[in-house]
C-alpha cells in the first residue's frame, strides 16, 4: 500500500500510519 492516499487529510492517524506502512 505505497500509493494509499487518505480522502481526509484532517486525520492525524492515517497519515503517519500510511507512512509507516509504506516504509
Buried (B, 14 or more C-beta within 10 A) or exposed (E): EEEEEEEEEEEEEBEEBBEEEEE
